[in-house]
Amino acid sequence: MQAPGNLAEPLMRDLSAARSAYSQGDVEASRTAHSTQMVMAHEAHLEAGGRIKSLVFGGLDGILTSFAICAGAVGAHLGTNAILAMGISNVLADALSMSVGEYLSTRSYNKYVEKEMERETWELDNYPEGEVNEMIALFESRGMSHADAKEVITRMAKYKTFFLNIMMTEELALPVPDSGDDAESLKDGLAMFLSFTTCGMLPVLGFVVVPFVAPGIDDHTLFLFACFITAAALFGLGAFKAHFSDKRYLRSAVETVLLGGCCAAVAFLLGRLVDGFLREGTGAMRHML
């Protein structure tokens, strides 16, 4: 490890150890984590933070959407070919739509933040006293005395880039995007596509693989296999999500499975109701004719 004076990246406490100490209520371990500084690599932070939303959200949406379609189709007494056609085409179309939406929304948000940054920079260049007074008033409104707020803001205002970042986050609640965030937006979109597609295909997998293993199996049994595969995938994804939050793996996994079960039950019942309604309507029309 480099000497502190030569570090390009900021020194921070060991977040992994700090989170572990907090979850265990270990004050001494928390002190150790705060006293042990380490270099926090920027790219690792992005992997743990920025990409998790796309992976988890894309995976959950892919599984739930795909399984809801399968359940609705089974409820409507549609055949295996129809289920496969609807499931696969919907997963790929939705994955593309979600990934493009993720990319465009992230890029648009970053452009908006950059425009606000340009405006704040212009205001600071042309009327620094006004910006300083605004920040002093803001810190006062949060409980700081006028003298302390003035001292703190005056010191921070000596460092223009640093002060601009503080203005953006404290005054506008807008985190400043890093340079090259267009590439990060593209990576977010790709992560969303891969997660949605991979997870979304899992509920359909039972209708493809099981017939090769056990030819002649009925559609009801195929659907049960699809339910089992989906439940296992939801369980794993729920546990994975908990790894980055409260570490309550079992609770998160069970909640995710229950959510998927509720969505599938609603889709199945609606499919059965629509199928029954159409059958009755067709029978009534034939009777009239």
PEDAWO-V127372 format. One record per pair of residues at least 12 apart in sequence whose ideal C-beta (glycine too) atoms are under 10 Angstrom apart, sorted by the first residue. I is the first residue (numbers start at 1). J is the second residue. D is the distance in whole Angstrom. If there is no record, write none. Layout:
# PEDAWO-V127372
i:I j:J d:D
i:I j:J d:D
This chain:
# PEDAWO-V127372
i:1 j:37 d:10
i:1 j:38 d:8
i:1 j:39 d:7
i:2 j:39 d:8
i:4 j:37 d:8
i:4 j:39 d:9
i:7 j:37 d:10
i:7 j:39 d:6
i:8 j:39 d:9
i:8 j:42 d:10
i:9 j:38 d:10
i:9 j:39 d:5
i:9 j:40 d:6
i:9 j:41 d:6
i:9 j:42 d:7
i:9 j:45 d:10
i:10 j:37 d:9
i:10 j:39 d:8
i:10 j:40 d:7
i:10 j:42 d:9
i:11 j:37 d:4
i:11 j:38 d:7
i:11 j:39 d:6
i:11 j:40 d:8
i:12 j:34 d:10
i:12 j:37 d:7
i:12 j:38 d:7
i:12 j:39 d:8
i:12 j:40 d:5
i:12 j:45 d:10
i:13 j:30 d:9
i:13 j:32 d:10
i:13 j:33 d:5
i:13 j:34 d:5
i:13 j:35 d:8
i:13 j:36 d:7
i:13 j:37 d:6
i:13 j:38 d:8
i:13 j:40 d:9
i:14 j:32 d:8
i:14 j:33 d:5
i:14 j:34 d:8
i:14 j:35 d:9
i:14 j:36 d:5
i:14 j:37 d:8
i:14 j:38 d:5
i:14 j:40 d:9
i:15 j:33 d:8
i:15 j:38 d:9
i:15 j:40 d:7
i:15 j:45 d:9
i:15 j:48 d:9
i:16 j:33 d:8
i:16 j:38 d:9
i:16 j:48 d:10
i:17 j:29 d:7
i:17 j:30 d:8
i:17 j:32 d:7
i:17 j:33 d:4
i:17 j:34 d:9
i:17 j:36 d:7
i:17 j:38 d:9
i:18 j:30 d:6
i:18 j:31 d:10
i:18 j:32 d:9
i:18 j:33 d:4
i:18 j:34 d:7
i:18 j:36 d:9
i:19 j:33 d:8
i:19 j:244 d:10
i:19 j:245 d:10
i:19 j:246 d:10
i:19 j:247 d:8
i:20 j:33 d:8
i:20 j:247 d:9
i:21 j:33 d:6
i:21 j:34 d:9
i:23 j:246 d:8
i:23 j:247 d:6
i:23 j:248 d:9
i:42 j:178 d:8
i:46 j:178 d:9
i:46 j:184 d:7
i:46 j:187 d:9
i:46 j:188 d:10
i:47 j:187 d:10
i:48 j:243 d:10
i:48 j:244 d:7
i:49 j:244 d:8
i:50 j:106 d:9
i:50 j:181 d:10
i:50 j:184 d:7
i:50 j:185 d:10
i:50 j:187 d:8
i:50 j:188 d:7
i:50 j:191 d:9
i:51 j:184 d:9
i:51 j:187 d:7
i:51 j:188 d:7
i:51 j:190 d:10
i:51 j:191 d:5
i:51 j:192 d:10
i:51 j:195 d:9
i:52 j:191 d:9
i:52 j:240 d:9
i:52 j:241 d:8
i:52 j:243 d:9
i:52 j:244 d:5
i:52 j:245 d:10
i:53 j:102 d:9
i:53 j:188 d:8
i:53 j:191 d:9
i:53 j:192 d:9
i:53 j:244 d:10
i:54 j:98 d:9
i:54 j:99 d:9
i:54 j:102 d:6
i:54 j:103 d:10
i:54 j:106 d:9
i:54 j:187 d:9
i:54 j:188 d:5
i:54 j:189 d:8
i:54 j:190 d:9
i:54 j:191 d:4
i:54 j:192 d:4
i:54 j:193 d:9
i:54 j:194 d:9
i:54 j:195 d:7
i:54 j:196 d:9
i:55 j:188 d:10
i:55 j:191 d:6
i:55 j:192 d:8
i:55 j:194 d:8
i:55 j:195 d:5
i:55 j:196 d:10
i:55 j:198 d:10
i:55 j:199 d:9
i:55 j:237 d:9
i:55 j:240 d:8
i:55 j:241 d:9
i:55 j:244 d:10
i:56 j:195 d:8
i:56 j:199 d:10
i:56 j:237 d:7
i:56 j:238 d:9
i:56 j:240 d:7
i:56 j:241 d:5
i:56 j:244 d:8
i:56 j:245 d:10
i:56 j:256 d:10
i:57 j:98 d:9
i:57 j:102 d:9
i:57 j:191 d:10
i:57 j:192 d:7
i:57 j:195 d:8
i:57 j:196 d:9
i:57 j:241 d:10
i:58 j:94 d:10
i:58 j:95 d:8
i:58 j:98 d:6
i:58 j:99 d:8
i:58 j:102 d:8
i:58 j:188 d:10
i:58 j:189 d:10
i:58 j:191 d:7
i:58 j:192 d:4
i:58 j:193 d:7
i:58 j:194 d:8
i:58 j:195 d:3
i:58 j:196 d:4
i:58 j:197 d:8
i:58 j:198 d:9
i:58 j:199 d:7
i:58 j:200 d:9
i:59 j:191 d:10
i:59 j:192 d:9
i:59 j:194 d:9
i:59 j:195 d:4
i:59 j:196 d:7
i:59 j:197 d:10
i:59 j:198 d:7
i:59 j:199 d:4
i:59 j:200 d:8
i:59 j:202 d:9
i:59 j:233 d:8
i:59 j:234 d:9
i:59 j:236 d:9
i:59 j:237 d:5
i:59 j:240 d:8
i:59 j:241 d:9
i:60 j:195 d:9
i:60 j:196 d:9
i:60 j:199 d:7
i:60 j:233 d:10
i:60 j:234 d:8
i:60 j:237 d:6
i:60 j:238 d:9
i:60 j:241 d:8
i:60 j:256 d:7
i:60 j:259 d:8
i:60 j:260 d:8
i:61 j:94 d:8
i:61 j:95 d:9
i:61 j:98 d:7
i:61 j:192 d:9
i:61 j:195 d:9
i:61 j:196 d:6
i:61 j:199 d:8
i:61 j:200 d:8
i:62 j:90 d:10
i:62 j:91 d:6
i:62 j:94 d:7
i:62 j:95 d:7
i:62 j:98 d:8
i:62 j:192 d:9
i:62 j:193 d:10
i:62 j:194 d:10
i:62 j:195 d:7
i:62 j:196 d:4
i:62 j:197 d:7
i:62 j:198 d:7
i:62 j:199 d:4
i:62 j:200 d:3
i:62 j:201 d:8
i:62 j:202 d:8
i:62 j:203 d:9
i:62 j:233 d:10
i:62 j:237 d:10
i:63 j:91 d:10
i:63 j:195 d:10
i:63 j:196 d:9
i:63 j:198 d:10
i:63 j:199 d:5
i:63 j:200 d:6
i:63 j:201 d:9
i:63 j:202 d:6
i:63 j:203 d:6
i:63 j:229 d:10
i:63 j:230 d:6
i:63 j:231 d:10
i:63 j:233 d:6
i:63 j:234 d:6
i:63 j:237 d:7
i:63 j:256 d:9
i:63 j:260 d:6
i:63 j:263 d:9
i:63 j:264 d:10
i:64 j:199 d:9
i:64 j:200 d:9
i:64 j:203 d:9
i:64 j:230 d:9
i:64 j:234 d:8
i:64 j:256 d:9
i:64 j:259 d:7
i:64 j:260 d:6
i:64 j:262 d:10
i:64 j:263 d:5
i:64 j:264 d:8
i:64 j:267 d:9
i:65 j:87 d:9
i:65 j:90 d:7
i:65 j:91 d:7
i:65 j:94 d:6
i:65 j:95 d:9
i:65 j:98 d:9
i:65 j:196 d:8
i:65 j:199 d:10
i:65 j:200 d:6
i:65 j:203 d:9
i:65 j:263 d:9
i:65 j:267 d:10
i:66 j:86 d:9
i:66 j:87 d:6
i:66 j:88 d:9
i:66 j:90 d:7
i:66 j:91 d:5
i:66 j:94 d:8
i:66 j:95 d:10
i:66 j:196 d:9
i:66 j:197 d:10
i:66 j:199 d:8
i:66 j:200 d:4
i:66 j:201 d:7
i:66 j:202 d:7
i:66 j:203 d:5
i:66 j:204 d:6
i:66 j:205 d:10
i:66 j:226 d:9
i:66 j:230 d:8
i:67 j:87 d:9
i:67 j:199 d:10
i:67 j:200 d:9
i:67 j:202 d:8
i:67 j:203 d:4
i:67 j:204 d:9
i:67 j:226 d:7
i:67 j:227 d:8
i:67 j:229 d:9
i:67 j:230 d:5
i:67 j:231 d:9
i:67 j:233 d:9
i:67 j:234 d:9
i:67 j:260 d:6
i:67 j:261 d:9
i:67 j:263 d:7
i:67 j:264 d:5
i:67 j:267 d:8
i:67 j:268 d:10
i:68 j:90 d:10
i:68 j:203 d:9
i:68 j:260 d:9
i:68 j:263 d:5
i:68 j:264 d:6
i:68 j:265 d:10
i:68 j:266 d:8
i:68 j:267 d:4
i:68 j:268 d:9
i:68 j:270 d:9
i:68 j:271 d:9
i:69 j:83 d:8
i:69 j:86 d:5
i:69 j:87 d:5
i:69 j:88 d:10
i:69 j:89 d:10
i:69 j:90 d:6
i:69 j:91 d:8
i:69 j:94 d:10
i:69 j:200 d:10
i:69 j:203 d:8
i:69 j:204 d:9
i:69 j:264 d:10
i:69 j:267 d:7
i:69 j:271 d:9
i:70 j:83 d:6
i:70 j:84 d:9
i:70 j:86 d:8
i:70 j:87 d:6
i:70 j:90 d:10
i:70 j:203 d:5
i:70 j:204 d:7
i:70 j:206 d:9
i:70 j:207 d:7
i:70 j:222 d:10
i:70 j:223 d:7
i:70 j:226 d:6
i:70 j:227 d:9
i:70 j:230 d:8
i:70 j:264 d:8
i:70 j:267 d:8
i:70 j:268 d:9
i:70 j:271 d:10
i:71 j:83 d:10
i:71 j:203 d:9
i:71 j:223 d:8
i:71 j:226 d:8
i:71 j:227 d:8
i:71 j:230 d:9
i:71 j:260 d:10
i:71 j:261 d:10
i:71 j:263 d:8
i:71 j:264 d:4
i:71 j:265 d:8
i:71 j:266 d:8
i:71 j:267 d:4
i:71 j:268 d:4
i:71 j:269 d:9
i:71 j:270 d:9
i:71 j:271 d:7
i:71 j:272 d:10
i:72 j:86 d:9
i:72 j:264 d:9
i:72 j:266 d:9
i:72 j:267 d:4
i:72 j:268 d:6
i:72 j:269 d:9
i:72 j:270 d:6
i:72 j:271 d:4
i:72 j:272 d:9
i:72 j:274 d:8
i:72 j:275 d:10
i:73 j:85 d:10
i:73 j:86 d:6
i:73 j:87 d:8
i:73 j:207 d:10
i:73 j:219 d:10
i:73 j:223 d:9
i:73 j:267 d:9
i:73 j:268 d:9
i:73 j:271 d:6
i:73 j:275 d:10
i:74 j:207 d:10
i:74 j:219 d:7
i:74 j:220 d:8
i:74 j:222 d:9
i:74 j:223 d:5
i:74 j:226 d:8
i:74 j:227 d:10
i:74 j:264 d:10
i:74 j:267 d:9
i:74 j:268 d:7
i:74 j:271 d:7
i:74 j:272 d:9
i:75 j:223 d:9
i:75 j:264 d:10
i:75 j:265 d:10
i:75 j:266 d:10
i:75 j:267 d:7
i:75 j:268 d:4
i:75 j:269 d:7
i:75 j:270 d:7
i:75 j:271 d:3
i:75 j:272 d:4
i:75 j:273 d:8
i:75 j:274 d:8
i:75 j:275 d:7
i:75 j:276 d:10
i:76 j:267 d:10
i:76 j:268 d:9
i:76 j:270 d:9
i:76 j:271 d:4
i:76 j:272 d:7
i:76 j:273 d:9
i:76 j:274 d:6
i:76 j:275 d:4
i:76 j:276 d:9
i:76 j:278 d:8
i:76 j:279 d:10
i:77 j:219 d:9
i:77 j:271 d:8
i:77 j:272 d:8
i:77 j:275 d:6
i:77 j:276 d:10
i:77 j:279 d:9
i:78 j:219 d:9
i:78 j:271 d:8
i:78 j:275 d:8
i:79 j:219 d:7
i:80 j:207 d:6
i:80 j:208 d:9
i:80 j:211 d:8
i:80 j:217 d:10
i:80 j:218 d:10
i:80 j:219 d:6
i:80 j:222 d:7
i:80 j:223 d:10
i:81 j:207 d:9
i:83 j:203 d:10
i:83 j:204 d:8
i:83 j:206 d:10
i:83 j:207 d:6
i:83 j:219 d:8
i:83 j:222 d:9
i:83 j:223 d:9
i:83 j:226 d:9
i:84 j:204 d:6
i:84 j:207 d:6
i:84 j:208 d:7
i:86 j:204 d:9
i:87 j:200 d:8
i:87 j:201 d:8
i:87 j:203 d:7
i:87 j:204 d:4
i:87 j:205 d:10
i:87 j:207 d:7
i:87 j:208 d:9
i:87 j:226 d:9
i:88 j:200 d:9
i:88 j:201 d:7
i:88 j:204 d:6
i:88 j:207 d:10
i:88 j:208 d:9
i:90 j:200 d:8
i:90 j:204 d:10
i:91 j:196 d:7
i:91 j:197 d:6
i:91 j:198 d:10
i:91 j:199 d:9
i:91 j:200 d:4
i:91 j:201 d:6
i:91 j:202 d:10
i:91 j:203 d:9
i:91 j:204 d:7
i:92 j:193 d:9
i:92 j:196 d:9
i:92 j:197 d:7
i:92 j:200 d:8
i:92 j:201 d:9
i:94 j:193 d:10
i:94 j:196 d:7
i:94 j:197 d:9
i:94 j:200 d:7
i:95 j:192 d:8
i:95 j:193 d:5
i:95 j:194 d:8
i:95 j:195 d:9
i:95 j:196 d:4
i:95 j:197 d:4
i:95 j:198 d:9
i:95 j:199 d:10
i:95 j:200 d:6
i:95 j:201 d:9
i:96 j:189 d:10
i:96 j:192 d:10
i:96 j:193 d:7
i:96 j:196 d:9
i:96 j:197 d:9
i:97 j:192 d:10
i:97 j:193 d:10
i:97 j:196 d:9
i:98 j:189 d:9
i:98 j:192 d:5
i:98 j:193 d:7
i:98 j:195 d:9
i:98 j:196 d:5
i:98 j:197 d:10
i:98 j:200 d:10
i:99 j:186 d:10
i:99 j:188 d:8
i:99 j:189 d:4
i:99 j:190 d:7
i:99 j:191 d:8
i:99 j:192 d:4
i:99 j:193 d:4
i:99 j:194 d:8
i:99 j:195 d:9
i:99 j:196 d:7
i:99 j:197 d:9
i:100 j:189 d:7
i:100 j:192 d:9
i:100 j:193 d:9
i:101 j:189 d:8
i:101 j:192 d:8
i:102 j:185 d:8
i:102 j:186 d:10
i:102 j:188 d:5
i:102 j:189 d:5
i:102 j:190 d:9
i:102 j:191 d:8
i:102 j:192 d:4
i:102 j:193 d:8
i:102 j:196 d:10
i:103 j:182 d:9
i:103 j:184 d:10
i:103 j:185 d:5
i:103 j:186 d:6
i:103 j:187 d:9
i:103 j:188 d:7
i:103 j:189 d:3
i:103 j:190 d:8
i:103 j:192 d:8
i:103 j:193 d:9
i:104 j:185 d:8
i:104 j:189 d:8
i:105 j:185 d:9
i:105 j:188 d:9
i:105 j:189 d:9
i:106 j:177 d:9
i:106 j:181 d:8
i:106 j:182 d:9
i:106 j:184 d:8
i:106 j:185 d:4
i:106 j:186 d:9
i:106 j:187 d:10
i:106 j:188 d:5
i:106 j:189 d:8
i:106 j:192 d:10
i:107 j:177 d:10
i:107 j:181 d:8
i:107 j:182 d:6
i:107 j:184 d:9
i:107 j:185 d:4
i:107 j:186 d:8
i:107 j:188 d:9
i:107 j:189 d:9
i:108 j:185 d:9
i:109 j:174 d:9
i:109 j:175 d:10
i:109 j:177 d:8
i:109 j:181 d:9
i:109 j:185 d:9
i:110 j:175 d:10
i:110 j:176 d:10
i:110 j:177 d:4
i:110 j:178 d:9
i:110 j:181 d:5
i:110 j:182 d:7
i:110 j:184 d:9
i:110 j:185 d:7
i:111 j:177 d:9
i:111 j:181 d:9
i:111 j:182 d:9
i:111 j:185 d:10
i:112 j:174 d:8
i:112 j:177 d:10
i:113 j:168 d:7
i:113 j:172 d:9
i:113 j:174 d:5
i:113 j:175 d:7
i:113 j:176 d:7
i:113 j:177 d:6
i:113 j:181 d:9
i:114 j:174 d:10
i:114 j:176 d:9
i:114 j:177 d:7
i:114 j:181 d:9
i:116 j:167 d:10
i:116 j:168 d:7
i:116 j:171 d:10
i:116 j:172 d:6
i:116 j:174 d:6
i:116 j:176 d:9
i:117 j:164 d:7
i:117 j:165 d:9
i:117 j:167 d:9
i:117 j:168 d:6
i:117 j:172 d:9
i:117 j:174 d:8
i:117 j:176 d:6
i:117 j:177 d:9
i:119 j:172 d:10
i:120 j:163 d:10
i:120 j:164 d:6
i:120 j:165 d:10
i:120 j:167 d:5
i:120 j:168 d:6
i:120 j:171 d:8
i:120 j:172 d:8
i:120 j:174 d:9
i:121 j:160 d:8
i:121 j:161 d:10
i:121 j:164 d:6
i:121 j:167 d:9
i:121 j:168 d:10
i:123 j:167 d:9
i:124 j:157 d:8
i:124 j:160 d:7
i:124 j:163 d:7
i:124 j:164 d:7
i:124 j:167 d:8
i:125 j:160 d:9
i:128 j:157 d:7
i:128 j:160 d:9
i:128 j:163 d:9
i:129 j:157 d:10
i:131 j:153 d:9
i:131 j:157 d:8
i:131 j:163 d:8
i:131 j:164 d:9
i:131 j:167 d:7
i:131 j:171 d:9
i:132 j:150 d:9
i:132 j:153 d:6
i:132 j:154 d:7
i:132 j:156 d:9
i:132 j:157 d:5
i:132 j:163 d:9
i:132 j:167 d:10
i:133 j:150 d:9
i:133 j:153 d:9
i:134 j:153 d:9
i:134 j:167 d:8
i:134 j:171 d:7
i:135 j:149 d:8
i:135 j:150 d:10
i:135 j:152 d:9
i:135 j:153 d:5
i:135 j:154 d:10
i:135 j:156 d:8
i:135 j:157 d:8
i:135 j:163 d:8
i:135 j:166 d:7
i:135 j:167 d:6
i:135 j:170 d:7
i:135 j:171 d:7
i:136 j:148 d:10
i:136 j:149 d:5
i:136 j:150 d:5
i:136 j:151 d:10
i:136 j:152 d:8
i:136 j:153 d:5
i:136 j:154 d:8
i:136 j:157 d:10
i:137 j:149 d:8
i:137 j:153 d:10
i:138 j:153 d:9
i:138 j:166 d:10
i:138 j:167 d:9
i:138 j:170 d:6
i:138 j:171 d:6
i:139 j:152 d:7
i:139 j:153 d:6
i:139 j:170 d:8
i:140 j:153 d:10
i:142 j:170 d:9
i:152 j:166 d:10
i:153 j:166 d:9
i:153 j:167 d:10
i:161 j:176 d:9
i:164 j:176 d:8
i:195 j:237 d:9
i:198 j:233 d:10
i:199 j:230 d:10
i:199 j:233 d:6
i:199 j:234 d:9
i:199 j:236 d:10
i:199 j:237 d:7
i:200 j:233 d:10
i:201 j:233 d:10
i:202 j:226 d:9
i:202 j:229 d:6
i:202 j:230 d:6
i:202 j:232 d:8
i:202 j:233 d:5
i:202 j:234 d:9
i:202 j:236 d:10
i:202 j:237 d:10
i:203 j:223 d:10
i:203 j:225 d:10
i:203 j:226 d:5
i:203 j:227 d:8
i:203 j:229 d:7
i:203 j:230 d:5
i:203 j:231 d:10
i:203 j:233 d:8
i:203 j:234 d:10
i:203 j:260 d:9
i:203 j:264 d:9
i:204 j:226 d:7
i:204 j:229 d:9
i:204 j:230 d:10
i:205 j:225 d:9
i:205 j:226 d:7
i:205 j:229 d:6
i:205 j:230 d:9
i:205 j:233 d:9
i:206 j:221 d:9
i:206 j:222 d:6
i:206 j:223 d:8
i:206 j:224 d:8
i:206 j:225 d:4
i:206 j:226 d:4
i:206 j:227 d:8
i:206 j:228 d:8
i:206 j:229 d:5
i:206 j:230 d:8
i:207 j:219 d:9
i:207 j:222 d:5
i:207 j:223 d:8
i:207 j:225 d:8
i:207 j:226 d:6
i:207 j:229 d:10
i:208 j:222 d:10
i:208 j:226 d:10
i:209 j:222 d:10
i:209 j:225 d:8
i:209 j:229 d:9
i:210 j:222 d:6
i:210 j:224 d:10
i:210 j:225 d:5
i:210 j:226 d:8
i:210 j:229 d:9
i:211 j:225 d:10
i:213 j:225 d:10
i:223 j:264 d:10
i:223 j:268 d:9
i:226 j:264 d:9
i:227 j:260 d:9
i:227 j:261 d:9
i:227 j:264 d:7
i:230 j:257 d:9
i:230 j:260 d:6
i:230 j:261 d:9
i:230 j:264 d:7
i:231 j:253 d:10
i:231 j:256 d:10
i:231 j:257 d:5
i:231 j:258 d:10
i:231 j:260 d:7
i:231 j:261 d:8
i:231 j:264 d:10
i:232 j:257 d:9
i:233 j:256 d:9
i:233 j:257 d:9
i:233 j:260 d:9
i:234 j:253 d:8
i:234 j:254 d:10
i:234 j:255 d:10
i:234 j:256 d:5
i:234 j:257 d:5
i:234 j:258 d:9
i:234 j:259 d:8
i:234 j:260 d:5
i:234 j:261 d:8
i:235 j:249 d:10
i:235 j:250 d:9
i:235 j:252 d:9
i:235 j:253 d:5
i:235 j:254 d:8
i:235 j:256 d:7
i:235 j:257 d:5
i:235 j:260 d:9
i:236 j:253 d:7
i:236 j:256 d:9
i:236 j:257 d:10
i:237 j:252 d:9
i:237 j:253 d:8
i:237 j:256 d:6
i:237 j:257 d:9
i:237 j:260 d:9
i:238 j:250 d:9
i:238 j:251 d:9
i:238 j:252 d:5
i:238 j:253 d:4
i:238 j:254 d:7
i:238 j:255 d:6
i:238 j:256 d:3
i:238 j:257 d:7
i:238 j:258 d:9
i:238 j:259 d:9
i:238 j:260 d:9
i:239 j:251 d:10
i:239 j:252 d:6
i:239 j:253 d:4
i:239 j:254 d:10
i:239 j:256 d:8
i:240 j:252 d:9
i:240 j:253 d:9
i:240 j:256 d:10
i:241 j:253 d:9
i:241 j:255 d:10
i:241 j:256 d:7
i:242 j:255 d:9
i:242 j:256 d:9
